[in-house]
Amino acid sequence: MTTFAYCRVSTLDQDTDVQERLIKKQYPEAVIRSEKKSGTTREGREVLSLLLEVISKGDKLVVYKLDRLARNMLDLLNIVQTLEGKGASLIILDQNIDTGTAAGKAFLQMLGVFAEFETNLRKERQTAGIAKAKAEGKYKGRKPVDPEKLAKIQELVELGVPKTKIAKQVGIGYSTIYKYL
């Protein structure tokens, strides 16, 4: 029986050190895997996919907080179903949930509903805030890229210069190049 731990942060400037330390405190033998990806979907989360693939009967998947694993109910249920199908269990440390018990399964489902609800409320508040700012004339979007910079981008792309070098050379964001192209 192996204890796997999954740690996740959403952005590159964040780190998983706190999650890893708290998990190691309770599960010193845990095999910890981390990634820096958004939790709103399971797509593109290769580390989580690999853990769910290799986990087997009697193993445990430990996460520090529920929102580090899933942000919507469907993903959460699919992850739990995958684990159950393999005879493994999920442990969420900060809520003291163990899906190896009936009470743990029920409590996890309730928390999943609230986690999804919180995500939806945050999106609604953000949309309302943007609409209000637009109505007040405070939100105008980003400034258009200077046409001279766009011409320089085109020239460098045609020369085969890597996009990261183009971004540095022209003084714009990497994503702007992709939007332009």
Steps between C-alpha positions, in 0.01 A plus 500: 500500500638835391403845613512751216464872561387756246586867542385771258525875460342704224779731389870476430588756768342288775655193660380183666744507793236553771276221366795261472623576852154447656450174315848371593425581863212248505619266224882498503503200265281670237618522141432868427434631152430867422390712208424860410170491313154645537261284700186602312528193277692172487620572146873556476569376853748231402626434854149433630424279199818299561419453868148381419648260247759339729299490821380151593309298758570605857683819398409845628495834321559785746435868430526784746178677395207404281548796265854378423341191342179623332299820460183348359276219611528294181880486513493415870250219450697362206822500701333329796336246267836423338658448841213282623512294180864424571439422867682815616385779728527879516610688809455876534704621794358837595142369512604161645314308227572139410292352217582158639208563740130560427498823701808621312335438162183687599689794646723523193199523269352781709829691495528450124163665446607800708838525325327515160248751635785723623668487157175596328442789741851630438440495122169684543663769717779543248253533210290749697808703590614517137150601384489777763846626405403504132179692579705758694753527217782364717549174313625541150696179451868497421663759280552398137850396398696764310485426122880535478538222757256281305708550185816409693329185634404395148853562374659295780250215463582478129870484589427204728591672826357313803192666649657546844788693345256706293308594817820616672633680196175684420413561865158333508342203671543150362123452473468816287706333229262203491197729493650690209588185307 
